[in-house]
Amino acid sequence: MKKIILFLIIFLNLLYSKQLYVVTTTEDLKSITEFIGKQKVKVESLSYGWQDPHMVEALPSMVVKLAKADMLVKIGLDLDMWVDGLIHASRNKNIVYGAIGYVDTSVGIVRLEVPVGKVDASKGDIHIYGNPHYWLDPENGKIIAKNILEGLCRLSPEDKDYFEKNYEEFIEQLTKKIDYWKQKLKKYEGKNFVSYHKTFSYFAKRFNLNIIATVEPKPGIPPSAAYLKKLVEIINKENVVCILHENFYPLKTSQSIAKQTNKKVIVLPTSVGGVKEVKDYFSLFDYIITKICECNEDKNN
């Protein structure tokens, strides 16, 4: 009889311990939310890590997920504005701007490349609030995690201690990893790189790398022949280590530049899930940094 009663207690606890259903706009946010929420959350991302985050197609299935969501977690800084219309369509008042279940993880981020002066189409696909790829600085992962923690605690204050414990564990692990990553990239401090898009600005600043040019002359604008000729000259003159190429952009132009300059193109994911090896926020940086280090080894062999 005691065993039956114990079984019933466990069963009822499981039955009534409701998981929070969290929808994120990216897999990076999903990874961090899952770490802090663990078994008390169910998390789904509306986009995949191999997608261009600027070009996510809004789908009816996303509206269904948002309608059921207890919490929405977004990148902000106009990168995932595609979700705004979906929020409206979902009619879920708990996840609208300012509501209890709305989390913008850009709150508290020191933004880079905030445009000054008049902003128009002549500057390309510019982000009016600054460069939105801030999650690629792992120190900003701590700010992201804090914003997510606060959102979870608002929704489930009775689980505050549980979430805070997981958050502290995340911060501790990330701090140790940042020290390790800095040591791995120490030999590249002050070295020059080129990237396709302005994706790695935060990453480069954190690890003291110099991105001296981009294959795109302006965000979203394809390069002209004259621009590419000038870029080749810059790469040869400035002793560029390699070309960092986001895995969702066409490779042809970067490969052509690499051939003319005898440099290597490193194809890199920019988000969790961008390649099969990158399964969480920590392995994203492990992968990127390993690939950069391999480029140097290939060059020396």
Backbone as CSV, one residue per row, in Angstrom:
resi,resn,N_x,N_y,N_z,CA_x,CA_y,CA_z,C_x,C_y,C_z
1,MET,0.825,-1.209,0.000,0.000,0.000,0.000,0.866,1.270,0.000
2,LYS,1.966,1.251,0.803,2.857,2.402,0.865,3.493,2.682,-0.500
3,LYS,3.860,1.582,-1.194,4.458,1.736,-2.522,3.460,2.340,-3.499
4,ILE,2.211,1.933,-3.385,1.168,2.453,-4.272,0.957,3.945,-4.021
5,ILE,0.919,4.325,-2.748,0.733,5.730,-2.390,1.905,6.571,-2.887
6,LEU,3.132,6.047,-2.713,4.328,6.750,-3.180,4.295,6.926,-4.694
7,PHE,3.890,5.861,-5.389,3.781,5.925,-6.845,2.785,6.993,-7.273
8,LEU,1.652,7.051,-6.562,0.618,8.033,-6.898,1.104,9.459,-6.660
9,ILE,1.857,9.655,-5.588,2.406,10.986,-5.294,3.356,11.423,-6.399
10,ILE,4.258,10.522,-6.802,5.212,10.829,-7.872,4.478,11.113,-9.176
11,PHE,3.458,10.278,-9.462,2.693,10.443,-10.701,1.971,11.794,-10.729
12,LEU,1.365,12.156,-9.605,0.639,13.420,-9.545,1.580,14.618,-9.632
13,ASN,2.759,14.491,-9.034,3.747,15.569,-9.135,4.167,15.794,-10.578
14,LEU,4.395,14.692,-11.281,4.759,14.790,-12.689,3.616,15.350,-13.516
15,LEU,2.400,14.944,-13.156,1.231,15.350,-13.917,0.987,16.846,-13.796
16,TYR,1.207,17.394,-12.601,0.862,18.788,-12.368,2.068,19.733,-12.381
17,SER,3.266,19.224,-12.578,4.429,20.094,-12.700,4.557,20.494,-14.167
18,LYS,3.901,21.556,-14.506,3.807,22.017,-15.893,5.145,22.594,-16.357
19,GLN,5.600,22.167,-17.517,6.769,22.770,-18.135,6.364,24.095,-18.780
20,LEU,7.279,25.056,-18.729,7.068,26.285,-19.479,7.398,26.014,-20.939
21,TYR,6.537,26.456,-21.820,6.786,26.292,-23.255,7.388,27.589,-23.777
22,VAL,8.661,27.515,-24.178,9.410,28.693,-24.615,9.714,28.583,-26.104
23,VAL,9.443,29.655,-26.828,9.776,29.734,-28.250,10.878,30.772,-28.413
24,THR,11.943,30.399,-29.121,13.048,31.321,-29.385,13.146,31.574,-30.880
25,THR,13.761,32.685,-31.240,13.910,32.976,-32.668,15.151,32.308,-33.268
26,THR,16.111,31.918,-32.421,17.316,31.257,-32.928,17.692,30.069,-32.051
27,GLU,18.514,29.200,-32.604,18.960,28.023,-31.854,19.969,28.376,-30.768
28,ASP,20.649,29.501,-30.912,21.559,29.952,-29.853,20.767,30.254,-28.580
29,LEU,19.671,30.974,-28.755,18.810,31.302,-27.620,18.162,30.050,-27.051
30,LYS,17.825,29.115,-27.916,17.259,27.839,-27.471,18.248,27.102,-26.579
31,SER,19.507,27.054,-26.993,20.539,26.350,-26.239,20.703,26.928,-24.835
32,ILE,20.774,28.250,-24.746,20.980,28.885,-23.446,19.737,28.736,-22.566
33,THR,18.548,28.863,-23.160,17.305,28.708,-22.403,17.193,27.294,-21.837
34,GLU,17.557,26.296,-22.637,17.492,24.909,-22.173,18.457,24.671,-21.020
35,PHE,19.616,25.320,-21.040,20.580,25.152,-19.961,20.027,25.709,-18.655
36,ILE,19.403,26.868,-18.713,18.898,27.507,-17.494,17.603,26.855,-17.014
37,GLY,16.747,26.468,-17.958,15.452,25.901,-17.587,15.467,24.410,-17.358
38,LYS,16.421,23.717,-18.023,16.519,22.266,-17.947,15.144,21.590,-18.078
39,GLN,14.804,20.646,-17.188,13.572,19.872,-17.381,12.297,20.662,-17.101
40,LYS,12.447,21.895,-16.628,11.264,22.705,-16.353,10.816,23.535,-17.557
41,VAL,11.512,23.353,-18.678,11.114,24.061,-19.896,11.110,23.118,-21.092
42,LYS,10.250,23.416,-22.018,10.305,22.820,-23.351,10.557,23.967,-24.304
43,VAL,11.624,23.860,-25.112,12.045,24.989,-25.942,12.070,24.586,-27.416
44,GLU,11.526,25.468,-28.252,11.589,25.290,-29.697,12.083,26.573,-30.347
45,SER,12.925,26.423,-31.351,13.419,27.573,-32.111,12.629,27.702,-33.412
46,LEU,12.346,28.934,-33.787,11.612,29.177,-35.031,12.522,29.124,-36.256
47,SER,13.810,29.252,-36.058,14.759,29.187,-37.179,15.811,28.131,-36.895
48,TYR,16.572,27.803,-37.918,17.641,26.814,-37.814,18.995,27.508,-37.915
49,GLY,20.008,26.895,-37.311,21.331,27.496,-37.281,22.012,27.605,-38.628
50,TRP,21.567,26.828,-39.601,22.186,26.889,-40.931,21.531,27.948,-41.817
51,GLN,20.496,28.614,-41.318,19.822,29.647,-42.091,20.501,31.000,-41.938
52,ASP,20.352,31.831,-42.961,20.755,33.226,-42.856,19.753,33.913,-41.922
53,PRO,20.188,34.414,-40.782,19.240,34.982,-39.815,18.532,36.230,-40.327
54,HIS,19.090,36.842,-41.389,18.449,38.018,-41.976,17.273,37.632,-42.887
55,MET,17.215,36.359,-43.284,16.299,35.945,-44.345,15.388,34.794,-43.937
56,VAL,14.956,34.764,-42.701,14.081,33.687,-42.227,12.669,33.909,-42.770
57,GLU,12.113,32.869,-43.368,10.766,32.956,-43.929,9.722,32.709,-42.842
58,ALA,8.801,33.629,-42.707,7.720,33.473,-41.735,6.732,32.422,-42.238
59,LEU,6.407,31.440,-41.389,5.541,30.332,-41.781,4.328,30.240,-40.850
60,PRO,3.199,29.738,-41.360,2.010,29.572,-40.510,2.254,28.694,-39.287
61,SER,3.135,27.699,-39.432,3.429,26.813,-38.299,4.057,27.576,-37.129
62,MET,4.747,28.668,-37.452,5.351,29.490,-36.400,4.278,30.190,-35.569
63,VAL,3.215,30.595,-36.227,2.108,31.257,-35.533,1.482,30.310,-34.513
64,VAL,1.343,29.052,-34.910,0.767,28.038,-34.012,1.629,27.886,-32.764
65,LYS,2.958,27.839,-32.947,3.869,27.707,-31.806,3.788,28.924,-30.891
66,LEU,3.759,30.109,-31.493,3.706,31.336,-30.695,2.386,31.459,-29.932
67,ALA,1.320,30.967,-30.519,0.011,31.034,-29.856,0.002,30.238,-28.551
68,LYS,0.817,29.193,-28.495,0.869,28.327,-27.315,1.980,28.708,-26.333
69,ALA,2.855,29.631,-26.734,4.069,29.919,-25.965,3.778,30.648,-24.652
70,ASP,4.486,30.227,-23.608,4.486,30.970,-22.357,5.488,32.123,-22.423
71,MET,6.540,31.909,-23.220,7.592,32.922,-23.301,8.192,32.939,-24.698
72,LEU,8.489,34.124,-25.194,9.199,34.311,-26.461,10.545,34.941,-26.156
73,VAL,11.617,34.384,-26.724,12.964,34.927,-26.547,13.504,35.301,-27.922
74,LYS,13.889,36.562,-28.078,14.344,37.034,-29.387,15.681,37.760,-29.290
75,ILE,16.379,37.836,-30.425,17.673,38.509,-30.514,17.505,40.019,-30.414
76,GLY,16.501,40.552,-31.082,16.280,41.995,-31.085,17.210,42.723,-32.040
77,LEU,17.374,44.014,-31.836,18.195,44.890,-32.691,17.814,44.750,-34.162
78,ASP,16.604,44.533,-34.461,15.986,44.427,-35.789,16.433,43.219,-36.624
79,LEU,17.186,42.285,-36.012,17.599,41.098,-36.770,16.423,40.155,-37.008
80,ASP,15.602,39.978,-35.988,14.479,39.045,-36.115,13.132,39.774,-36.113
81,MET,13.076,40.877,-36.835,11.822,41.618,-36.954,10.738,40.800,-37.657
82,TRP,11.167,39.753,-38.372,10.203,38.889,-39.053,9.229,38.227,-38.074
83,VAL,9.622,38.166,-36.799,8.747,37.517,-35.816,7.630,38.451,-35.334
84,ASP,7.785,39.749,-35.535,6.830,40.706,-34.985,5.417,40.505,-35.560
85,GLY,5.324,40.320,-36.869,4.028,40.068,-37.483,3.418,38.756,-37.026
86,LEU,4.269,37.778,-36.743,3.797,36.479,-36.260,3.239,36.589,-34.845
87,ILE,3.865,37.424,-34.038,3.357,37.647,-32.671,1.938,38.209,-32.743
88,HIS,1.771,39.188,-33.612,0.438,39.795,-33.764,-0.578,38.754,-34.228
89,ALA,-0.167,37.923,-35.200,-1.069,36.904,-35.743,-1.423,35.845,-34.705
90,SER,-0.522,35.601,-33.759,-0.757,34.563,-32.743,-1.813,34.974,-31.711
91,ARG,-2.015,36.274,-31.565,-2.973,36.810,-30.585,-2.658,36.369,-29.149
92,ASN,-1.385,36.136,-28.914,-0.947,35.738,-27.575,-0.457,36.983,-26.838
93,LYS,-1.271,37.501,-25.933,-0.951,38.742,-25.232,0.211,38.587,-24.251
94,ASN,0.551,37.348,-23.917,1.637,37.124,-22.953,3.029,37.309,-23.553
95,ILE,3.117,37.367,-24.901,4.442,37.461,-25.524,4.617,38.727,-26.354
96,VAL,3.707,39.676,-26.223,3.883,40.945,-26.925,4.906,41.794,-26.178
97,TYR,5.407,42.823,-26.844,6.409,43.702,-26.254,5.940,44.214,-24.883
98,GLY,6.787,44.027,-23.879,6.496,44.498,-22.534,5.703,43.541,-21.671
99,ALA,5.220,42.446,-22.256,4.422,41.472,-21.493,5.323,40.564,-20.668
100,ILE,4.725,39.808,-19.769,5.470,38.954,-18.842,6.321,37.900,-19.551
101,GLY,5.873,37.446,-20.718,6.598,36.391,-21.418,7.430,36.868,-22.596
102,TYR,7.724,38.158,-22.649,8.512,38.729,-23.754,9.937,38.980,-23.276
103,VAL,10.915,38.383,-23.964,12.321,38.560,-23.595,13.131,38.972,-24.821
104,ASP,13.716,40.148,-24.752,14.652,40.633,-25.775,16.041,40.537,-25.161
105,THR,16.859,39.616,-25.670,18.157,39.356,-25.023,19.216,40.407,-25.347
106,SER,18.864,41.395,-26.187,19.826,42.459,-26.493,19.875,43.521,-25.388
107,VAL,18.943,43.449,-24.436,18.914,44.435,-23.340,20.210,44.341,-22.535
108,GLY,20.931,45.450,-22.457,22.185,45.478,-21.709,23.420,45.248,-22.552
109,ILE,23.246,44.935,-23.833,24.393,44.702,-24.724,25.024,46.028,-25.130
110,VAL,26.357,46.095,-25.091,27.076,47.252,-25.634,27.175,47.034,-27.143
111,ARG,26.423,47.833,-27.894,26.279,47.608,-29.328,27.452,48.176,-30.122
112,LEU,27.836,47.453,-31.146,28.886,47.897,-32.066,28.258,48.373,-33.376
113,GLU,28.990,49.255,-34.047,28.632,49.692,-35.404,27.222,50.293,-35.481
114,VAL,26.888,51.089,-34.490,25.613,51.811,-34.535,25.759,52.937,-35.559
115,PRO,24.910,52.983,-36.579,25.072,53.991,-37.630,24.820,55.400,-37.105
116,VAL,25.549,56.344,-37.674,25.349,57.757,-37.334,24.942,58.500,-38.596
117,GLY,24.244,59.581,-38.414,23.799,60.356,-39.571,22.611,59.714,-40.260
118,LYS,22.375,60.127,-41.465,21.233,59.655,-42.238,21.411,58.191,-42.636
119,VAL,20.381,57.390,-42.413,20.404,55.973,-42.788,19.451,55.762,-43.959
120,ASP,20.016,55.324,-45.087,19.178,55.050,-46.256,19.754,53.875,-47.031
121,ALA,19.116,53.547,-48.163,19.493,52.366,-48.943,20.909,52.445,-49.504
122,SER,21.457,53.645,-49.600,22.812,53.800,-50.154,23.866,53.149,-49.266
123,LYS,23.511,52.892,-47.996,24.458,52.271,-47.064,24.307,50.758,-47.010
124,GLY,23.438,50.218,-47.865,23.213,48.768,-47.884,22.149,48.371,-46.873
125,ASP,22.097,47.068,-46.565,21.119,46.546,-45.601,21.640,46.777,-44.187
126,ILE,21.624,48.022,-43.810,22.237,48.403,-42.538,21.251,48.210,-41.381
127,HIS,21.784,47.864,-40.223,20.959,47.681,-39.032,20.940,48.983,-38.241
128,ILE,19.761,49.550,-38.099,19.670,50.901,-37.535,20.042,50.959,-36.049
129,TYR,19.957,49.817,-35.342,20.289,49.810,-33.915,21.708,49.319,-33.637
130,GLY,22.449,49.037,-34.697,23.801,48.524,-34.535,23.915,47.076,-34.991
131,ASN,25.115,46.578,-35.029,25.379,45.201,-35.448,24.651,44.232,-34.504
132,PRO,23.797,43.341,-35.057,22.991,42.480,-34.187,23.614,41.121,-33.858
133,HIS,24.831,40.863,-34.325,25.433,39.538,-34.140,26.193,39.430,-32.809
134,TYR,25.602,39.985,-31.778,26.293,40.130,-30.498,26.510,38.812,-29.765
135,TRP,25.726,37.782,-30.091,25.892,36.489,-29.396,27.236,35.843,-29.722
136,LEU,27.925,36.342,-30.767,29.220,35.780,-31.136,30.375,36.338,-30.294
137,ASP,30.064,37.165,-29.334,30.991,37.471,-28.246,30.513,36.639,-27.056
138,PRO,31.260,35.638,-26.633,30.770,34.765,-25.557,30.524,35.493,-24.236
139,GLU,31.193,36.630,-24.021,30.893,37.417,-22.818,29.453,37.919,-22.868
140,ASN,28.966,38.196,-24.067,27.571,38.620,-24.202,26.603,37.472,-23.921
141,GLY,27.117,36.239,-23.985,26.298,35.088,-23.606,25.822,35.197,-22.163
142,LYS,26.614,35.863,-21.323,26.233,36.049,-19.921,25.046,37.017,-19.799
143,ILE,25.042,38.047,-20.635,23.932,39.007,-20.634,22.676,38.354,-21.178
144,ILE,22.843,37.576,-22.257,21.718,36.828,-22.819,21.105,35.930,-21.749
145,ALA,21.971,35.193,-21.058,21.504,34.258,-20.022,20.772,34.990,-18.899
146,LYS,21.261,36.156,-18.512,20.623,36.940,-17.442,19.214,37.364,-17.852
147,ASN,19.071,37.816,-19.097,17.751,38.228,-19.584,16.780,37.052,-19.620
148,ILE,17.286,35.891,-20.028,16.441,34.688,-20.059,16.060,34.259,-18.646
149,LEU,17.032,34.297,-17.737,16.763,33.962,-16.334,15.640,34.823,-15.769
150,GLU,15.711,36.116,-16.001,14.696,37.025,-15.477,13.313,36.709,-16.051
151,GLY,13.281,36.336,-17.334,12.015,35.969,-17.944,11.422,34.716,-17.335
152,LEU,12.248,33.713,-17.128,11.771,32.463,-16.524,11.285,32.682,-15.097
153,CYS,12.006,33.519,-14.357,11.611,33.788,-12.967,10.309,34.577,-12.888
154,ARG,10.073,35.437,-13.865,8.790,36.162,-13.895,7.622,35.197,-14.070
155,LEU,7.830,34.227,-14.951,6.757,33.288,-15.274,6.573,32.222,-14.203
156,SER,7.669,31.828,-13.573,7.586,30.756,-12.581,8.411,31.121,-11.349
157,PRO,7.950,32.095,-10.563,8.733,32.558,-9.409,9.010,31.465,-8.380
158,GLU,8.146,30.454,-8.336,8.364,29.361,-7.381,9.598,28.526,-7.742
159,ASP,10.064,28.642,-8.990,11.253,27.906,-9.436,12.487,28.803,-9.507
160,LYS,12.420,29.961,-8.894,13.514,30.929,-8.992,14.853,30.337,-8.552
161,ASP,14.891,29.665,-7.417,16.147,29.081,-6.918,16.715,28.077,-7.905
162,TYR,15.834,27.297,-8.498,16.253,26.278,-9.473,16.883,26.939,-10.702
163,PHE,16.210,27.946,-11.233,16.725,28.637,-12.416,18.033,29.360,-12.113
164,GLU,18.114,29.982,-10.947,19.325,30.721,-10.588,20.516,29.787,-10.417
165,LYS,20.269,28.622,-9.875,21.338,27.626,-9.728,21.881,27.227,-11.106
166,ASN,20.992,26.975,-12.040,21.404,26.601,-13.395,22.115,27.757,-14.095
167,TYR,21.634,28.965,-13.860,22.257,30.156,-14.442,23.697,30.307,-13.934
168,GLU,23.889,30.151,-12.631,25.231,30.263,-12.055,26.161,29.194,-12.631
169,GLU,25.620,28.005,-12.851,26.414,26.934,-13.456,26.810,27.297,-14.885
170,PHE,25.885,27.895,-15.622,26.167,28.330,-16.994,27.271,29.384,-17.002
171,ILE,27.157,30.376,-16.116,28.162,31.444,-16.045,29.535,30.887,-15.693
172,GLU,29.562,29.964,-14.757,30.842,29.365,-14.334,31.496,28.617,-15.495
173,GLN,30.722,27.809,-16.189,31.263,27.060,-17.322,31.717,27.995,-18.438
174,LEU,30.909,29.004,-18.727,31.244,29.919,-19.818,32.498,30.722,-19.495
175,THR,32.648,31.147,-18.248,33.838,31.900,-17.840,35.108,31.069,-18.038
176,LYS,35.054,29.810,-17.648,36.207,28.922,-17.835,36.512,28.721,-19.320
177,LYS,35.459,28.566,-20.118,35.645,28.355,-21.558,36.219,29.603,-22.238
178,ILE,35.789,30.778,-21.798,36.308,32.014,-22.388,37.806,32.129,-22.147
179,ASP,38.243,31.799,-20.947,39.681,31.807,-20.651,40.420,30.838,-21.567
180,TYR,39.837,29.668,-21.771,40.433,28.653,-22.643,40.473,29.134,-24.088
181,TRP,39.386,29.719,-24.572,39.323,30.202,-25.956,40.307,31.352,-26.190
182,LYS,40.440,32.226,-25.194,41.396,33.330,-25.314,42.817,32.808,-25.448
183,GLN,43.130,31.773,-24.674,44.456,31.181,-24.750,44.702,30.548,-26.118
184,LYS,43.691,29.879,-26.647,43.804,29.244,-27.964,44.063,30.279,-29.062
185,LEU,43.434,31.452,-28.943,43.533,32.467,-29.994,44.588,33.537,-29.703
186,LYS,45.338,33.351,-28.642,46.306,34.363,-28.230,47.301,34.697,-29.345
187,LYS,47.707,33.690,-30.109,48.696,33.925,-31.170,48.133,34.736,-32.337
188,TYR,46.805,34.926,-32.338,46.185,35.702,-33.420,45.872,37.129,-33.010
189,GLU,46.168,37.492,-31.781,45.887,38.849,-31.335,46.614,39.858,-32.221
190,GLY,45.864,40.823,-32.726,46.444,41.839,-33.602,46.589,41.415,-35.042
191,LYS,46.269,40.155,-35.363,46.372,39.664,-36.739,45.163,40.102,-37.570
192,ASN,45.365,40.167,-38.882,44.332,40.664,-39.784,43.519,39.542,-40.428
193,PHE,42.227,39.774,-40.543,41.299,38.829,-41.173,40.350,39.594,-42.096
194,VAL,39.737,38.842,-43.007,38.657,39.367,-43.844,37.460,38.454,-43.633
195,SER,36.257,39.018,-43.594,35.043,38.200,-43.513,34.125,38.571,-44.669
196,TYR,33.164,37.716,-44.939,32.254,37.989,-46.048,31.296,39.120,-45.659
197,HIS,30.630,38.972,-44.525,29.655,39.938,-44.017,30.179,40.432,-42.667
198,LYS,29.577,41.467,-42.123,30.032,41.984,-40.818,29.451,41.162,-39.669
199,THR,29.633,39.856,-39.758,29.069,38.945,-38.770,29.966,38.798,-37.546
200,PHE,31.272,38.868,-37.745,32.208,38.496,-36.682,32.797,39.691,-35.932
201,SER,32.147,40.838,-35.993,32.675,42.041,-35.337,32.810,41.865,-33.824
202,TYR,31.778,41.312,-33.190,31.824,41.111,-31.733,32.841,40.035,-31.361
203,PHE,32.883,38.977,-32.149,33.849,37.898,-31.921,35.273,38.450,-32.009
204,ALA,35.532,39.221,-33.065,36.872,39.766,-33.279,37.274,40.717,-32.151
205,LYS,36.346,41.548,-31.709,36.661,42.493,-30.636,36.992,41.754,-29.339
206,ARG,36.232,40.704,-29.034,36.472,39.949,-27.807,37.858,39.307,-27.806
207,PHE,38.279,38.781,-28.968,39.535,38.031,-29.019,40.668,38.820,-29.675
208,ASN,40.455,40.134,-29.817,41.499,41.038,-30.315,42.015,40.660,-31.701
209,LEU,41.084,40.301,-32.578,41.416,40.063,-33.983,41.018,41.297,-34.784
210,ASN,41.716,41.543,-35.881,41.398,42.697,-36.730,40.701,42.233,-38.009
211,ILE,39.432,42.568,-38.163,38.758,42.323,-39.442,38.873,43.616,-40.234
212,ILE,39.776,43.624,-41.199,40.138,44.867,-41.881,39.263,45.155,-43.102
213,ALA,38.496,44.154,-43.544,37.645,44.366,-44.718,36.620,43.243,-44.798
214,THR,35.586,43.467,-45.588,34.580,42.445,-45.872,34.465,42.257,-47.378
215,VAL,34.075,41.059,-47.778,33.886,40.772,-49.215,32.740,41.628,-49.750
216,GLU,31.704,41.796,-48.948,30.640,42.738,-49.310,31.155,44.163,-49.084
217,PRO,31.057,45.048,-50.078,31.489,46.430,-49.860,30.595,47.151,-48.839
218,LYS,29.309,46.792,-48.836,28.325,47.253,-47.862,27.412,46.080,-47.552
219,PRO,26.815,46.035,-46.372,25.975,44.884,-46.014,24.890,44.591,-47.057
220,GLY,24.906,43.349,-47.543,23.893,42.927,-48.494,24.128,43.355,-49.925
221,ILE,25.233,44.066,-50.180,25.535,44.562,-51.528,26.649,43.716,-52.143
222,PRO,26.413,43.089,-53.314,27.467,42.284,-53.944,28.617,43.157,-54.430
223,PRO,29.834,42.645,-54.384,30.999,43.451,-54.767,31.125,43.619,-56.283
224,SER,31.611,44.759,-56.685,31.910,45.010,-58.099,33.310,44.489,-58.420
225,ALA,33.636,44.420,-59.684,34.973,43.958,-60.102,36.046,44.902,-59.563
226,ALA,35.757,46.203,-59.583,36.723,47.192,-59.097,36.965,47.025,-57.594
227,TYR,35.897,46.763,-56.865,36.033,46.577,-55.420,36.847,45.323,-55.116
228,LEU,36.585,44.250,-55.848,37.309,43.003,-55.604,38.798,43.154,-55.913
229,LYS,39.102,43.915,-56.952,40.512,44.159,-57.283,41.206,44.884,-56.136
230,LYS,40.525,45.870,-55.586,41.083,46.618,-54.458,41.216,45.728,-53.231
231,LEU,40.220,44.864,-53.005,40.250,43.968,-51.851,41.424,42.994,-51.939
232,VAL,41.688,42.475,-53.132,42.825,41.570,-53.340,44.129,42.285,-52.985
233,GLU,44.241,43.532,-53.381,45.445,44.314,-53.080,45.609,44.503,-51.567
234,ILE,44.493,44.769,-50.894,44.535,44.963,-49.438,44.966,43.675,-48.734
235,ILE,44.398,42.542,-49.158,44.726,41.257,-48.532,46.216,40.937,-48.686
236,ASN,46.739,41.177,-49.861,48.160,40.898,-50.105,49.061,41.849,-49.319
237,LYS,48.653,43.097,-49.209,49.469,44.106,-48.532,49.440,43.944,-47.021
238,GLU,48.287,43.589,-46.474,48.100,43.590,-45.025,48.330,42.234,-44.367
239,ASN,48.815,41.262,-45.103,49.149,39.947,-44.547,47.975,39.337,-43.781
240,VAL,46.873,39.194,-44.487,45.660,38.627,-43.898,45.853,37.142,-43.613
241,VAL,45.393,36.678,-42.463,45.538,35.272,-42.073,44.646,34.389,-42.948
242,CYS,43.359,34.725,-43.030,42.425,33.935,-43.832,41.120,34.709,-44.008
243,ILE,40.231,34.127,-44.795,38.923,34.720,-45.047,37.878,33.934,-44.277
244,LEU,37.146,34.604,-43.401,36.085,33.974,-42.628,34.781,34.082,-43.420
245,HIS,34.188,32.946,-43.714,33.009,32.939,-44.585,31.839,32.256,-43.890
246,GLU,30.755,32.994,-43.698,29.554,32.460,-43.059,28.950,31.365,-43.930
247,ASN,28.503,30.284,-43.303,28.145,29.087,-44.068,26.846,29.199,-44.860
248,PHE,26.122,30.307,-44.748,24.881,30.443,-45.515,25.034,31.376,-46.724
249,TYR,26.239,31.933,-46.923,26.469,32.785,-48.094,27.140,31.982,-49.212
250,PRO,26.881,32.339,-50.480,27.539,31.646,-51.602,29.059,31.778,-51.507
251,LEU,29.751,30.699,-51.846,31.206,30.643,-51.658,32.016,31.191,-52.834
252,LYS,31.407,31.296,-53.978,32.140,31.548,-55.221,33.073,32.756,-55.128
253,THR,32.590,33.878,-54.657,33.408,35.095,-54.624,34.564,34.960,-53.644
254,SER,34.296,34.441,-52.452,35.368,34.263,-51.461,36.440,33.304,-51.973
255,GLN,36.015,32.244,-52.655,36.972,31.286,-53.215,37.827,31.927,-54.301
256,SER,37.228,32.785,-55.096,37.970,33.485,-56.140,39.031,34.392,-55.537
257,ILE,38.667,35.112,-54.487,39.626,35.989,-53.807,40.754,35.162,-53.195
258,ALA,40.387,34.039,-52.576,41.384,33.169,-51.942,42.388,32.653,-52.966
259,LYS,41.899,32.317,-54.136,42.774,31.796,-55.191,43.760,32.864,-55.648
260,GLN,43.280,34.097,-55.727,44.145,35.198,-56.187,45.156,35.640,-55.141
261,THR,44.888,35.347,-53.890,45.754,35.824,-52.808,46.505,34.703,-52.091
262,ASN,46.225,33.465,-52.496,46.827,32.295,-51.857,46.482,32.231,-50.363
263,LYS,45.235,32.573,-50.071,44.724,32.480,-48.708,43.677,31.370,-48.635
264,LYS,43.352,30.970,-47.438,42.354,29.929,-47.240,41.025,30.548,-46.805
265,VAL,39.943,29.977,-47.320,38.610,30.359,-46.865,38.172,29.376,-45.782
266,ILE,37.768,29.901,-44.633,37.224,29.059,-43.577,35.711,29.260,-43.548
267,VAL,34.976,28.202,-43.821,33.513,28.264,-43.778,33.067,27.980,-42.348
268,LEU,32.382,28.944,-41.760,32.050,28.870,-40.341,30.549,28.992,-40.089
269,PRO,30.034,28.215,-39.151,28.663,28.448,-38.687,28.655,29.688,-37.806
270,THR,27.544,30.376,-37.772,27.435,31.543,-36.904,26.454,31.286,-35.761
271,SER,25.846,30.102,-35.771,24.850,29.783,-34.748,24.894,28.302,-34.398
272,VAL,24.347,27.984,-33.258,24.136,26.586,-32.861,23.292,25.903,-33.932
273,GLY,23.713,24.689,-34.317,22.985,23.966,-35.361,23.434,24.313,-36.762
274,GLY,24.403,25.214,-36.879,24.902,25.595,-38.206,25.600,24.467,-38.921
275,VAL,26.248,23.611,-38.157,26.809,22.349,-38.652,26.495,21.301,-37.592
276,LYS,26.573,20.039,-37.973,26.137,18.970,-37.069,26.969,18.892,-35.789
277,GLU,28.229,19.329,-35.847,29.089,19.255,-34.664,28.710,20.279,-33.594
278,VAL,28.015,21.330,-34.005,27.695,22.422,-33.076,26.305,22.210,-32.502
279,LYS,26.266,21.616,-31.317,24.993,21.227,-30.699,24.553,22.152,-29.571
280,ASP,25.465,23.037,-29.108,25.091,23.976,-28.056,25.976,25.217,-28.148
281,TYR,25.718,26.167,-27.258,26.412,27.462,-27.315,27.915,27.312,-27.107
282,PHE,28.327,26.388,-26.278,29.751,26.180,-26.022,30.461,25.597,-27.239
283,SER,29.852,24.607,-27.864,30.496,23.963,-29.012,30.533,24.867,-30.235
284,LEU,29.690,25.908,-30.270,29.761,26.879,-31.367,31.134,27.538,-31.383
285,PHE,31.600,27.988,-30.231,32.909,28.651,-30.156,34.048,27.641,-30.267
286,ASP,33.867,26.455,-29.710,34.876,25.407,-29.884,35.134,25.172,-31.370
287,TYR,34.059,25.088,-32.139,34.173,24.798,-33.579,34.843,25.954,-34.328
288,ILE,34.359,27.180,-34.101,34.904,28.347,-34.806,36.393,28.507,-34.518
289,ILE,36.764,28.411,-33.258,38.158,28.646,-32.861,39.058,27.516,-33.348
290,THR,38.563,26.302,-33.314,39.341,25.172,-33.839,39.626,25.359,-35.327
291,LYS,38.632,25.804,-36.079,38.798,25.993,-37.520,39.799,27.101,-37.826
292,ILE,39.767,28.168,-37.043,40.742,29.245,-37.243,42.157,28.750,-36.961
293,CYS,42.316,27.973,-35.908,43.631,27.437,-35.560,44.121,26.432,-36.607
294,GLU,43.214,25.654,-37.168,43.575,24.702,-38.215,44.062,25.429,-39.470
295,CYS,43.517,26.586,-39.730,43.942,27.364,-40.885,45.409,27.726,-40.775
296,ASN,45.818,28.137,-39.580,47.214,28.472,-39.350,48.123,27.254,-39.472
297,GLU,47.626,26.102,-38.972,48.426,24.874,-39.072,48.616,24.455,-40.520
298,ASP,47.534,24.568,-41.310,47.623,24.220,-42.740,48.623,25.111,-43.447
299,LYS,48.639,26.377,-43.040,49.533,27.350,-43.674,50.990,27.028,-43.384
300,ASN,51.241,26.540,-42.167,52.617,26.243,-41.765,53.147,24.941,-42.334
301,ASN,52.238,24.019,-42.741,52.668,22.723,-43.254,53.108,22.811,-44.716
